Amino acid sequence: MKGRVTLPSEAGFLEETKEMMERWGADALRDSDGTKLPEEIKALDATIYTTYFVARGHNEFAKEHMEECQQLYLMSRRVTAGKQTVQIPFMEGYFTQQVVPDYVHDCKRWWEVMDRTTGEAVDADSWDVDQTRHVVTVKGAVPFHEYTVSFLVYAVWDPTQMYNHITNDWGDKPHEIPFDVRQPASGQYSKEYLVQWLKDNPRTDVVRFTTFFYHFTLVFNDRAKEKFVDWFGYGATVSVKALEEFEKEYGYRLRPEDIVDNGYYNSTFRVPSVRYLDYMDFIQRFVAEKARELVEIVHGAGREAMMFLGDNWIGTEPYGKYFPEIGLDAVVGSVGGGATLRLISDIPGVKYTEGRFLPYFFPDTFYEGNDPCKEAMENWIGARRALMRKPVDRIGYGGYLSLAYKFPRFVDYIGQVTDEFRRIYDNIAGSRPYCGLKVAVLNCWGQLRAWQAFMVAHALWYKQTYSYFGMLEALSGAGVDVMFLSFDDIKRDGIPADIDVIINAGAAGTAFSGGERWLEEELVTAIRRFVYNGGGFVGIGEPAAVHFGGRYFQLADVLGVDKELGFSLSTDKYFTKEVPCHFLKEDRREAFDFGESVKNIYALSEDTEIVEYSDGEIHVSAHGYGKGRGVYLAGLPYSYENTRLLIRSLYYSAGREGEMKRWYADNPMCEVHAYPETGKYAVVNNSMEAQKTAVYDGAGNAREVSLEKSEILWENI
């Protein structure tokens, strides 16, 4: 009962570290942001991880090369012109300790003033910049039009260090300045410094890159609070040099608006433009090439290279086509639940993966009067479902171990967690769990963003109240094989022959639902053909939603429902009768919960099976379409009951409901995971209360099982 666990440690905590290693069975030690491992701790019988920052934490160099600081495009607040001259204080609302305007490069060439009322750029001859007051004056403005400035800034404080600095009250500790390795001096320095660092740190076994070059987009307001955050954002990869090299390679010039994107900054919710996808690909190739150079230096020194999936991870894209070229040994990431666990554990092309579990050992959680066990239990139980499907190879924690040590109950609980993790890992033994169906999640991103939705900051927190996130979390621990398809995948290669069900979920107009991609005739036709020939289609929220041709759901004929937009109120809708008994709501123990449900859904004909109808609208329905079926769910916040609803929807849409009760528990609070290759199966209680359930084996035979709170019962097949 030892191994596969990484602990943080710190100076002055040697004996306690030994004790915690014994109690938690840890075999690796790491530092954290704000701590260093002294030599006596590095000398312990453990693998030593050392955090390595490529593009921050080198202030002596950065201060001598401030012209090579990282850059961003930002958009000013909107200002309405009252007369023909309008002044725009473009730095208003931004934190000047984090970003400063770029006056080094020609503002007229690299900035852009937009008339947001017309959507057109204002001629550069019509505006001027006051560099003292940080104000742009627009002449010849149209009264009562809105104007903005898209302007370049230098980033002079790394946002993660800034967050930790403020959270932990680090006082006068220096602000770490991020530099851009695309620039000549910075690129050379990043390699030379690593070579020397490896010589100076002979006891380091694993170099934990945190991460490489470019931070996800995180901009703070003038109160030092988050103003804009996109865990997928490429905003901090921008520089004049990058824009010039992009134009030389692609043959066209990017505008500031291609990055600023009306103030949305190409968030992951946006349907990506061709220009933005080109830019992402451009950055990914650069990052893979430069990261490989550093990894080769690490390997040449006989050490392992690990990447933290966070902070400066932009451009690495673990599911992208260039990631294998980096040559990493491992990836570690923060686990916020089942979906983020699968995000880490499913990464291909590395020797091992590691999940950093919550809570982080920081004073915002570990303070007198608080119980950190509550967060730890929720985090572990939520992620454990996904571990049963595809475990990470290691788990660990971060922060100040001295803080956690002050909470004995927490220390005892994590000891139970680490033991249980090792049992899970050893029983699964690298085998593939039983999967009853193969499911494809269809969106604009496809495999590039497998298991990824909306994640921010350090905890990779994501909102589960929306359809897409609840669906991902439910799937992360479900007994189905999951893949991710993009619309371009279908257009290029068609729908894979082994897919049983396609899911499309999310809000209308987003990259997850698809927006105007549903106006592409070949896509709609391909999916209709797939369902007609026996496939299943599950739509959640606003699937295939874009108003065109008298329809809002472009697959309304498959789903049997559409959304009333107000245009067809004059048409009577008679089909409101709920089916009293239906496969989709069998064994449900609680009332339906649709979260922020989509409103005004109605049936197209009496052929639509209305499973749940309330408040004058449909929330669950099914509809036959040729040999296949469409199932509609108006919302799916994550819960065990809704996980069961989704599983039933998948089997019913595929016309294979008779096969569902193989390795199955009839109590929604419990699940069964079978591993035919190892001859084992597990019955899991996902709740913190004792449960009873009927358990069905692979042949459909049932027996009653009683489980203690959060218990896993392992059996031989």
Helices and strands as residue ranges (DSSP letters): E 5-8, H 14-24, E 28-30, H 39-42, E 47-52, H 59-64, G 66-68, E 71-75, E 79-80, E 85-88, E 99-101, H 107-110, E 112-115, E 120-121, G 124-126, E 127-130, E 135-139, E 146-155, H 159-167, H 184-200, E 206-209, E 217-220, E 226-230, G 235-237, H 240-250, H 256-260, G 261-263, H 274-300, E 304-309, G 323-326, E 330-334, H 338-345, E 352-356, H 372-387, E 394-396, H 401-405, H 408-428, E 438-443, G 446-449, H 467-476, E 481-486, H 487-493, E 501-506, G 515-519, H 521-532, E 536-541, E 545-548, E 551-553, H 556-559, E 561-563, G 583-585, E 601-603, E 609-614, E 617-625, E 628-633, H 640-653, G 657-659, E 664-665, E 670-675, E 680-685, E 691-696, E 702-707, E 712-716
